[in-house]
């Protein structure tokens, strides 16, 4: 059963899809958060449906500024806002009679892996975390990847954008993906998902604020790994991933304390774990086994 639900976080209206498995409840429940720019009928919807089939109530929703949810500016990455959205989503789940409010987990895919980790670490209502092809962003790794001078140069360019907006200029946007030219996620692989029918959604647009990139290079979601314990944590990742590095997944795993598990899948593309088989099934199986032990 799929029910469209509406709830609020910080006064912002959010829209989600609540899936409840067949059979008597209350059921353990999972809140899902997904890729950068993603909407609930894309990757989180895929995993929400599969995990509901496995016996979990699942909530995939559009974060503020994205999809059918409210918030301004549109299509802008708001890290702190996303954590508040996740908090409100768990509040909604705990208020539902079909849900066992003492058995709730946080599942993140791609960029959502880092948000789910950080959220689970600091919200005592969440009992377990699982990240799939996760991006565990932290500014130390970003600076190391760019060089200190390159990192400061990037910050300066984003600050120029924000200053123009602060002084009354329009919100500046750029394409999410592009076959050629500038894009927030350049390259063939992101375009193979977002630029084709694979990601088709009436709620997704191929644009994102330029200032969103500043959020990606300054947010520290890796810190969640240091504070997750004693909650169980699972990381599922492809052995080759050019967009969410296996090294980042391994660092997050090393920084978590027991109980924890790291599952490597023989996936060669990041987007394989969005919708491609056998990788989605393998990821779902790894998650359900872990949840069966800990939730």
C-alpha positions in Angstrom: 0.0 0.0 0.0 1.3 3.4 -1.0 0.0 6.5 0.7 1.0 10.1 -0.2 1.6 11.9 3.1 2.2 15.5 3.9 4.1 16.8 7.0 6.1 19.9 7.9 9.6 20.7 9.1 10.4 24.2 10.3 7.1 25.3 8.7 8.0 23.9 5.3 5.5 21.5 3.7 7.0 18.2 2.8 5.5 15.4 0.6 6.3 11.7 0.9 5.3 8.2 -0.1 4.6 5.9 2.8 4.6 2.3 1.9 3.2 -0.2 4.4 3.7 -3.9 4.0 0.9 -6.4 4.0 0.1 -8.2 7.2 -0.5 -7.2 10.8 1.6 -4.4 12.3 3.0 -2.6 13.8 6.0 -2.8 11.5 9.6 -1.7 11.8 10.1 1.4 9.7 12.7 3.0 7.6 13.2 6.6 6.5 15.1 7.1 3.3 17.1 9.9 1.9 18.8 9.8 -1.5 21.0 11.3 -4.2 21.9 15.0 -4.8 19.0 16.6 -6.7 16.9 13.4 -6.4 13.2 13.2 -5.9 11.2 10.5 -4.1 10.0 8.7 -7.3 13.6 8.0 -8.4 16.2 6.1 -6.3 14.6 6.4 -2.9 11.3 5.2 -4.4 13.1 2.1 -5.8 14.5 1.2 -2.4 11.4 2.2 -0.5 9.4 -0.3 -2.6 11.9 -3.1 -2.3 12.3 -2.7 1.4 8.5 -2.5 1.9 8.3 -5.9 0.1 10.8 -7.2 2.7 8.4 -6.2 5.6 9.4 -2.7 6.5 7.2 0.4 6.5 9.2 2.9 4.4 9.0 6.6 3.9 10.6 8.2 0.8 10.0 11.9 0.6 11.0 15.0 -1.2 13.4 17.1 0.8 12.7 20.9 1.2 13.4 22.8 -2.1 13.0 19.6 -4.2 10.2 17.8 -5.9 6.7 18.4 -4.6 7.9 19.7 -1.3 8.0 23.4 -0.4 10.9 25.6 0.3 13.0 28.3 -1.3 15.1 28.7 -3.3 14.0 25.9 -5.5 16.4 23.1 -6.1 18.9 24.3 -3.5 20.9 21.9 -1.3 20.3 22.7 2.4 22.3 20.3 4.6 20.9 21.4 7.9 17.4 21.6 6.5 17.7 18.0 5.3 18.6 16.9 8.8 15.5 18.7 10.1 13.4 17.1 7.4 14.6 13.6 8.5 13.7 14.5 12.1 10.2 15.4 11.0 9.9 12.3 8.9 10.7 10.1 11.9 8.2 12.0 14.0 5.6 11.2 11.3 6.5 7.5 11.3 6.3 7.3 15.1 2.8 8.8 15.0 1.5 6.2 12.6 -0.4 3.2 14.1 1.1 0.9 11.5 4.7 1.6 12.7 6.6 0.3 15.7 8.1 3.6 16.9 10.8 1.8 18.8 12.2 0.1 15.6 13.1 2.8 13.1 16.2 2.9 10.9 17.7 5.5 8.5 18.7 4.4 5.0 20.7 6.7 2.7 21.8 6.2 -0.9 24.5 8.3 -2.6 24.6 11.8 -1.0 21.8 10.6 1.4 24.3 8.1 2.8 26.1 10.8 4.6 23.0 12.6 5.7 21.5 9.3 7.1 24.7 8.6 8.9 24.9 12.0 10.5 21.2 12.0 11.4 21.2 8.5 12.9 24.2 9.4 15.0 22.5 12.2 16.8 18.8 11.2 16.9 18.2 8.6 19.7 14.9 7.5 18.0 16.9 6.0 15.2 18.2 2.5 16.0 20.2 1.5 13.0 21.9 3.1 9.9 22.6 1.7 6.4 24.3 3.5 3.6 24.3 2.4 0.0 26.8 3.8 -2.5 27.1 6.6 0.0 28.9 10.0 -0.2 30.3 10.7 3.2 31.3 14.3 2.6 33.8 16.1 4.8 35.7 19.3 4.0 39.1 17.7 4.8 38.7 15.3 2.0 37.4 17.9 -0.3 40.3 20.2 0.4 42.8 17.4 -0.1 41.2 16.5 -3.4 41.4 20.1 -4.7 44.6 21.4 -2.9 44.4 24.1 -0.3 44.6 26.9 -2.9 42.0 25.2 -5.1 39.7 24.8 -2.2 39.9 28.5 -1.2 39.4 29.4 -4.9 36.2 27.4 -5.0 34.9 29.0 -1.8 35.7 32.4 -3.3 33.7 31.7 -6.4 30.7 30.5 -4.5 30.9 33.5 -2.2 30.7 35.8 -5.2 27.5 34.1 -6.3 26.0 34.4 -2.8 27.0 38.0 -2.5 25.2 38.9 -5.7 22.1 37.2 -4.4 22.4 38.9 -1.0 22.4 42.2 -2.8 19.2 41.5 -4.6 20.3 39.5 -7.7 18.5 36.5 -8.9 19.2 33.0 -7.7 21.8 31.6 -10.0 21.3 28.1 -11.5 23.3 25.6 -13.5 22.4 22.3 -15.2 22.6 19.1 -13.0 23.9 17.1 -15.9 24.9 17.8 -19.5 26.3 15.9 -22.5 28.7 18.8 -23.1 29.6 21.9 -21.1 29.1 23.0 -17.6 27.2 20.8 -15.1 27.0 20.2 -11.4 27.6 16.5 -12.1 29.6 16.4 -15.3 30.4 13.3 -17.2 28.7 10.5 -19.1 27.7 8.5 -16.0 25.4 11.0 -14.3 23.9 11.9 -17.7 23.2 8.2 -18.3 20.8 8.3 -15.4 19.5 11.9 -15.1 19.7 12.7 -18.8 17.7 9.7 -19.9 14.4 8.0 -19.3 15.9 6.0 -16.5 15.3 8.9 -14.0 12.1 10.2 -15.7 10.0 12.1 -13.1 7.5 14.9 -13.5 9.0 16.4 -10.3 12.6 16.6 -11.3 14.3 19.4 -13.3 17.7 19.6 -14.8 18.8 22.6 -12.7 20.3 23.3 -9.3 21.5 26.4 -7.6 25.2 27.2 -8.0 25.4 27.8 -4.3 24.5 24.2 -3.7 28.0 23.2 -4.7 29.3 25.3 -1.8 27.2 23.1 0.5 28.7 19.9 -0.9 32.3 21.0 -0.3 31.7 22.4 3.2 29.3 20.0 4.8 30.8 17.4 7.3 28.6 14.3 7.3 31.6 12.0 8.0 31.5 13.1 11.7 28.4 10.9 12.1 30.7 7.9 11.9 32.4 9.0 15.1 29.2 9.3 17.0 27.0 6.5 15.7 28.1 3.9 18.3 26.5 2.0 20.0 24.0 1.9 17.1 24.7 -0.7 14.4 26.0 0.6 11.1 26.1 -1.0 7.6 27.9 0.3 4.5 27.2 -1.2 1.1 29.4 0.0 -1.7 30.6 -0.8 -5.2 34.2 -1.7 -5.6 34.5 0.9 -8.3 32.8 4.2 -7.9 34.0 7.4 -9.5 31.5 9.7 -7.8 31.2 8.4 -4.2 34.6 7.0 -3.5 35.2 3.5 -2.1 37.9 5.1 0.0 35.3 7.4 1.6 33.1 4.4 2.4 36.0 2.6 3.9 36.9 5.6 6.0 33.4 5.9 7.3 33.4 2.2 8.2 36.7 2.4 10.0 35.5 5.4 12.0 32.4 3.6 13.2 32.5 1.3 16.2 31.0 -2.1 16.5 28.5 -3.4 15.6 29.2 -2.6 12.0 29.5 -4.3 8.6 31.0 -3.4 5.3 29.7 -5.1 2.1 31.5 -4.7 -1.2 29.5 -5.3 -4.4 31.1 -6.0 -7.7 29.5 -2.9 -9.2 31.6 -0.8 -11.6 29.4 2.3 -11.9 28.0 4.4 -9.2 24.6 4.5 -10.9 24.5 0.7 -10.9 23.2 0.9 -7.4 20.5 3.3 -8.4 18.4 1.0 -10.5 20.4 -1.8 -12.1 20.3 -5.5 -11.5 21.7 -7.5 -9.9 23.1 -4.7 -7.8 19.9 -3.3 -6.3 18.8 -6.8 -5.3 22.2 -7.5 -3.7 22.1 -4.2 -1.8 18.6 -4.8 -0.6 19.6 -8.3 0.5 22.6 -7.0 2.5 20.4 -4.3 4.1 17.6 -6.8 5.1 20.0 -9.3 6.6 21.6 -6.5 8.7 18.2 -5.1 9.7 17.0 -8.6 10.6 19.9 -8.9 13.1 19.6 -5.4 14.5 16.1 -4.0 14.1 
